[in-house]
């Protein structure tokens, strides 16, 4: 089965994002596909490379990076949500003269079309958080 | 875009200025229209307030969600559905809304939701 995941909450607010990553891992382990994880609204803070988590806790960024590296899962942040939250890639940081990029290199910043496109070819859309 | 076209429903559940998700859901709805998706909208619970006419969002420095939603017909969004029970609980009728909307009674909700391939609930 092909899944698209929609993540509406960030690592600092509840467990929605963590559950989404867990769901993605479990689905992939059972031979399903995750064609894209789309992060909307507060979910875009998942891609903030500047976030620091306590050393005795799992770093949520590593969990996402592992999913992307090992399984080629696309991680896409909604651009308008990300901009408002200071999660900028190099292009946007330059465009708005906001200093260095803050998005983790595992994530791509793009538009809502990426969610619509992924969902159009998915059997299931599963939403987390919000 | 892939085919066959999926029937999709965006469920707007937040009050218009109480959560940033309200705006995100409106943006998603407009994007659905712009990308010519087969998409309906359901305003559920507090979300019915997004459709209220005469919002003064300028007073809080926000974009007027009611005005954004009023432009939906231009985006070819086929049908706008409203939670009838929520509307009643706020003492509102469809005449108070910026758009023509079809009321959905609680008893019909499950059947309605079951008719879609994908639900975007925000």
Interface residues (C-beta under 8 A of the other chain):
Chain A: X6 X8 X40 X41 X42 X78 X80 X81 X84 X111 X112 X113 X115 X116 X117 X119 X120 X121 X122 X124 X125 X127 X130
Chain B: X1 X2 X5 X6 X8 X20 X21 X24 X27 X28 X31 X32 X35 X37 X118 X119 X120 X121 X122
